[in-house]
Amino acid sequence: RATKRVKWPGDAAVIVSVLHVASGECAGDRILDGETVDRITAFLFHRGGHADPVRLAANGGKSFVGSYVLGMGFTFDDTDKKGVASPLADMQRLIEADPSNREIVFPYVGGEEVNTSPTHTHHRYVINFAERSEEECRRRWPDLMAMVEERVKPERMKVNRKVRRIRWWQFGDRQPALYAACDGLNRVLTISRVGQHASLAFLPSGMVYAESVVVFPFQTFAAFCALQSRTHEIWARFFGSSMKDDLRYTPSDCFETFPFPENWETHSDLEAAGKDCYDYRAALMVENDEGITKTYNRFHDPDERDPRIAELRRLHAAMDRAVLDVYGWDDIPTDCEFLLDYEIDEETWGRKKKPWRYRWPDAVRDEVLARLLSLNAERAVEERIARSDVRRLAGYNWTAS
């Protein structure tokens, strides 16, 4: 028997699951949340396996954490209150003095801009020498190199990792695979690595993305639809980590393991549903002068009656329906309810904002998660068989007849 998400009796703000187990064979029924089921898995689902989901080869090289700059002395930022970044006027002066400096000064964007700006607009720039040698940088961009040497190098000499001290003029983690994957694209999908609402947005390519952003090198609305759907969100919330009550999106756990539907990057039904939702949301945020966080705070508020927010909820349900149908799961309903993310003690909660979320009921969420776990296991077996076949064929000695 298992009962999920029970508030611990007493003052501690702890949610637990209560399990009853037997050694050996159990002759009685298996009961999950009061319902008789055939099995109870390690994830406390009524179907699926017990093993952790497997990273799928099909998802490799399609999700990246942004660059860890490691030194705000690389940046130009008029909003910096610590006096580490240089003002934008210095950047303009350096570019006017030597136009070649423009080659290595890039727009710089992080999770805050993704979540708070209605248009996801950057307000910072960053010097990016990429993989270039110290000699080349001193020869071609001496003024910028001198600035970095003054503002970044002293702090770099204090870090533990030797390579970061030796290569003080380069980012701490440069993420060359990320920028190679984005090369030739007009835009990319992004999500703040830590956030309340697991909401995605397109950003232009050709920027430096901070490590507070996860980047997906996709530019189709179909990809947006698949990643923004509740199908993917519940997987990310279940297998990702958290910071306070916020989701911490980790590509290895949230993306690489996720069994996407067939042709999810280009499917016409996903493209249409994704475009409708994205375009409407973009216009709504500009109209209200509100970013993703404020928009989805209203989206999940049971007291919000604005018909424009109601329409956004409808468009999200349409994306969910399109994604579920591509899986072939037309028996799964998309109706949502305003539900608490976790139990609270009404007497002690006070005036704090309650953790409401406009989401699928627990039974629907758990059914979809169980199916996704089963699908992940199936895909993992298929990929393992395919790799085995390749290795076997590679072992043959092919000769001309």
C-alpha positions in Angstrom: 0.0 0.0 0.0 1.2 3.5 -0.8 -0.3 7.0 -0.1 1.5 9.9 -1.7 2.0 13.4 -0.5 0.8 13.3 3.0 1.5 16.3 5.3 3.6 15.2 8.3 1.4 15.4 11.5 2.8 18.2 13.6 4.5 21.5 13.1 7.2 20.5 10.6 6.5 21.7 7.0 7.2 18.3 5.5 5.4 16.3 2.9 5.9 12.5 3.0 4.7 9.4 1.3 3.5 6.5 3.5 4.4 3.0 2.4 3.5 -0.4 3.6 5.7 -3.3 2.4 5.8 -7.0 2.9 8.7 -9.4 2.8 8.1 -12.2 0.3 4.8 -12.7 -1.7 1.9 -10.5 -0.7 -1.5 -12.2 -1.0 -3.6 -9.1 -0.6 -4.5 -6.3 -3.0 -2.1 -3.5 -3.9 -3.6 -0.1 -2.9 -2.3 3.2 -4.3 -3.9 6.3 -3.0 -7.0 4.3 -2.0 -7.4 2.6 -5.4 -6.7 -1.1 -6.2 -4.0 -1.4 -8.8 -2.0 -4.2 -10.4 1.4 -2.9 -9.2 3.1 -0.1 -7.4 6.3 1.0 -8.9 9.3 2.6 -7.3 8.0 6.0 -8.4 4.6 5.2 -6.7 2.8 4.8 -10.1 0.4 2.1 -11.1 2.3 1.3 -14.3 5.8 1.6 -15.8 9.1 0.4 -14.5 11.2 0.9 -11.4 14.4 2.0 -13.0 15.4 5.7 -13.5 14.8 7.0 -17.0 17.7 6.5 -19.4 19.4 9.3 -21.3 18.3 8.8 -25.0 20.9 9.1 -27.7 18.2 10.8 -29.9 18.2 13.7 -27.5 22.0 14.2 -27.4 23.5 17.5 -28.4 20.2 19.3 -28.3 20.2 21.1 -24.9 23.0 23.2 -23.3 23.6 25.2 -20.2 24.9 28.7 -21.2 28.4 30.0 -20.7 29.8 30.4 -17.2 31.6 33.7 -17.7 33.3 33.7 -14.3 34.1 37.4 -14.1 31.7 40.3 -14.4 34.6 42.4 -15.5 34.0 41.0 -18.9 30.6 42.8 -19.0 29.2 46.2 -19.9 26.2 46.9 -17.8 24.6 50.2 -16.6 22.5 48.4 -14.0 25.5 46.9 -12.1 25.5 48.3 -8.6 28.7 46.6 -7.5 31.0 48.6 -9.7 32.5 45.5 -11.4 31.0 45.9 -14.9 31.9 48.8 -17.2 29.3 51.3 -18.3 27.9 51.0 -21.8 29.4 54.4 -22.6 32.9 52.8 -22.3 31.8 50.1 -24.7 30.7 52.7 -27.3 33.9 54.7 -26.8 36.1 51.6 -27.4 34.1 50.6 -30.5 34.3 54.1 -31.9 38.0 54.2 -31.3 38.6 50.9 -32.9 35.6 49.4 -34.9 37.3 45.9 -34.8 36.4 45.7 -31.1 32.8 45.1 -32.2 33.8 41.7 -33.4 34.1 40.3 -29.9 31.5 42.3 -27.9 28.2 40.4 -27.9 24.8 40.9 -26.4 24.6 39.1 -23.1 21.4 37.6 -21.7 20.5 35.5 -18.7 17.5 34.0 -17.0 16.3 37.3 -15.5 15.9 38.9 -18.9 14.1 35.8 -20.2 11.6 35.9 -17.3 11.1 39.6 -16.6 11.3 41.5 -19.9 8.1 41.4 -22.0 10.3 41.1 -25.1 13.1 39.1 -23.5 15.4 42.1 -24.3 19.0 42.1 -23.1 20.5 45.1 -21.5 24.1 43.9 -21.1 27.1 43.2 -23.4 30.1 41.0 -22.8 33.6 40.6 -24.2 34.0 37.1 -25.6 37.5 36.1 -26.8 36.2 32.6 -27.2 39.0 30.1 -27.9 41.6 32.6 -29.1 45.1 32.7 -27.7 46.4 35.4 -25.4 48.9 36.5 -28.1 46.2 36.9 -30.7 43.9 38.8 -28.3 46.7 41.2 -27.3 47.6 41.9 -30.9 44.1 42.4 -32.3 42.2 43.9 -29.4 44.7 45.4 -27.0 42.3 47.9 -25.3 39.7 45.2 -24.5 42.4 42.8 -23.4 43.8 45.4 -21.1 40.3 46.0 -19.6 39.9 42.2 -18.9 43.4 42.0 -17.5 42.6 44.7 -15.1 39.0 43.7 -14.1 39.1 39.9 -14.4 42.6 38.5 -14.0 43.1 39.4 -10.3 40.0 37.4 -9.3 40.8 34.5 -11.6 44.2 34.1 -9.9 42.2 33.2 -6.7 40.1 30.3 -8.2 41.0 26.7 -7.5 40.9 25.3 -11.1 44.2 25.8 -12.7 42.9 26.0 -16.2 40.8 29.0 -15.3 43.8 30.8 -13.8 45.9 30.0 -16.9 43.2 31.1 -19.4 42.0 34.1 -17.4 41.0 36.0 -20.6 38.5 33.3 -21.6 35.2 32.4 -20.0 35.3 29.9 -17.1 33.2 27.5 -19.2 33.0 28.5 -22.9 30.5 25.9 -24.1 31.8 25.8 -27.7 29.3 22.9 -28.5 26.4 25.2 -27.7 27.5 27.9 -30.1 28.4 25.4 -32.8 24.9 24.0 -32.5 23.3 27.5 -32.8 25.5 28.5 -35.8 23.3 29.3 -38.9 20.0 29.6 -36.8 18.1 32.8 -36.7 16.8 32.1 -33.2 16.9 29.5 -30.4 14.6 28.3 -27.7 15.6 29.1 -24.1 14.4 28.6 -20.6 15.6 30.1 -17.3 17.6 27.4 -15.5 15.7 28.3 -12.3 12.2 29.6 -12.3 8.6 29.2 -11.1 6.9 28.4 -14.3 9.0 26.3 -16.7 8.2 28.7 -19.5 10.2 28.9 -22.7 11.0 31.8 -25.1 12.8 32.4 -28.3 16.0 34.5 -28.3 18.0 35.6 -31.3 21.1 33.6 -32.1 24.5 35.4 -32.0 24.3 36.2 -28.3 26.2 35.0 -25.3 23.9 33.1 -23.1 24.6 33.1 -19.4 24.8 29.9 -17.4 21.4 30.9 -15.9 19.8 29.9 -19.2 19.3 26.5 -20.8 19.5 26.7 -24.7 17.8 24.4 -27.2 19.0 24.9 -30.8 15.5 24.8 -32.3 13.7 27.6 -34.1 10.3 25.9 -34.9 7.0 26.5 -33.1 6.6 22.7 -33.1 9.6 22.4 -30.8 8.2 25.2 -28.6 4.9 23.3 -28.4 6.5 20.0 -27.4 8.8 21.6 -24.8 6.1 24.0 -23.4 3.4 21.4 -23.1 2.4 20.1 -19.7 3.6 16.7 -20.9 7.2 17.9 -20.8 6.7 20.2 -17.8 5.5 17.4 -15.5 8.5 15.3 -16.5 10.9 18.2 -15.8 9.3 18.9 -12.4 9.4 15.2 -11.5 12.9 14.5 -12.5 14.6 17.9 -12.3 15.9 19.3 -9.0 14.5 22.4 -7.2 15.6 25.6 -5.5 13.1 26.6 -2.9 9.7 26.0 -4.7 11.2 26.7 -8.1 12.1 24.2 -10.8 15.9 23.9 -11.6 15.9 22.7 -15.2 18.8 20.3 -15.7 19.2 19.2 -19.3 20.6 15.8 -18.4 17.6 14.9 -16.3 14.8 16.9 -17.9 15.6 16.9 -21.6 17.9 14.1 -22.5 15.7 11.4 -20.8 12.4 12.8 -22.2 10.7 10.5 -24.8 9.4 13.0 -27.3 6.6 12.2 -29.7 7.5 11.3 -33.3 8.6 14.2 -35.5 8.2 16.6 -32.6 10.6 19.2 -34.0 8.6 19.7 -37.3 5.1 18.2 -36.9 2.5 20.4 -38.5 -0.1 20.1 -35.8 2.4 21.0 -33.1 3.7 23.9 -35.3 0.2 25.4 -35.6 -0.7 25.0 -31.9 2.7 26.3 -30.8 2.6 29.4 -33.1 -0.9 30.3 -31.9 0.1 30.2 -28.3 3.5 31.8 -28.7 2.3 34.7 -30.8 -0.7 35.4 -28.5 1.5 35.3 -25.4 4.1 37.6 -26.9 1.5 40.2 -27.8 -0.2 39.9 -24.4 3.1 40.5 -22.5 3.9 43.6 -24.6 0.3 44.9 -24.1 0.5 44.4 -20.3 4.1 45.3 -20.1 4.6 42.1 -18.1 7.2 39.4 -18.5 6.9 35.6 -18.3 6.9 35.5 -14.5 4.2 38.1 -13.9 2.1 36.7 -16.8 2.1 33.1 -15.5 1.6 34.3 -11.9 -1.8 35.5 -13.2 -2.2 32.4 -15.3 -2.1 30.2 -12.2 -4.1 32.6 -10.0 -7.6 31.2 -9.3 -8.9 34.7 -8.7 -7.7 36.0 -12.1 -10.7 36.7 -14.3 -9.1 38.6 -17.2 -10.5 37.0 -20.5 -7.1 37.4 -22.1 -5.5 35.2 -19.4 -8.4 32.7 -19.9 -7.5 32.7 -23.6 -3.9 31.9 -22.8 -5.0 29.0 -20.7 -7.1 27.7 -23.6 -4.2 28.0 -26.0 -2.0 26.0 -23.6 -4.7 23.3 -23.4 -4.7 23.2 -27.3 -0.9 22.6 -27.3 -1.4 19.8 -24.7 -4.1 18.3 -26.9 -1.9 18.4 -30.0 1.1 16.8 -28.2 -1.0 14.0 -26.6 -2.6 13.3 -29.9 0.8 12.9 -31.6 1.7 10.3 -28.9 -1.6 8.6 -29.7 -2.9 9.3 -26.2 -6.3 10.7 -27.2 -7.9 9.1 -24.1 -6.0 11.6 -21.9 -8.1 14.7 -21.0 -6.5 18.1 -21.0 -8.9 19.7 -18.5 -7.0 21.6 -15.7 -7.9 22.6 -12.2 -6.6 25.2 -9.7 -4.7 22.9 -7.3 -2.1 23.5 -4.6 1.4 22.3 -5.5 1.6 20.9 -2.0 -0.5 20.7 1.1 -0.4 23.7 3.5 -1.6 24.3 7.0 -4.4 26.8 6.5 -4.2 28.0 10.2 -0.5 28.8 10.1 -0.2 29.9 6.4 -1.4 33.4 7.1 -1.5 36.0 4.3 1.2 34.4 2.2 0.4 33.6 -1.4 -0.8 30.0 -1.7 1.0 27.7 -4.1 -1.8 27.4 -6.6 -1.1 26.0 -10.0 -3.5 25.6 -12.9 -2.6 22.0 -13.8 -3.8 18.5 -14.6 -5.4 16.6 -11.7 -3.0 14.3 -9.9 -4.5 11.2 -11.5 -4.0 12.5 -15.1 -0.5 13.7 -14.3 0.5 10.3 -12.8 -1.0 8.4 -15.8 1.0 10.5 -18.2 4.2 10.2 -16.2 3.8 6.4 -16.0 3.3 6.2 -19.8 6.3 8.4 -20.4 8.5 6.2 -18.2 7.3 3.1 -20.1 8.1 4.9 -23.4 11.5 5.9 -22.2 12.3 2.3 -21.3 11.1 1.2 -24.8 13.1 3.8 -26.6 16.2 2.8 -24.5 15.8 -0.8 -25.6 15.4 0.2 -29.2 18.5 2.3 -29.1 20.5 -0.5 -27.4 19.5 -3.0 -30.1 20.3 -0.5 -32.8 23.8 0.1 -31.3 24.3 -3.6 -31.0 23.4 -4.1 -34.7 25.8 -1.4 -35.8 28.6 -3.0 -33.8 27.9 -6.4 -35.2 27.9 -5.1 -38.8 31.1 -3.2 -38.1 32.7 -6.5 -37.0 32.2 -8.1 -40.4 35.0 -8.3 -42.9 33.4 -7.0 -46.1 35.2 -8.1 -49.3 34.3 -7.5 -52.9 32.8 -10.5 -54.6 
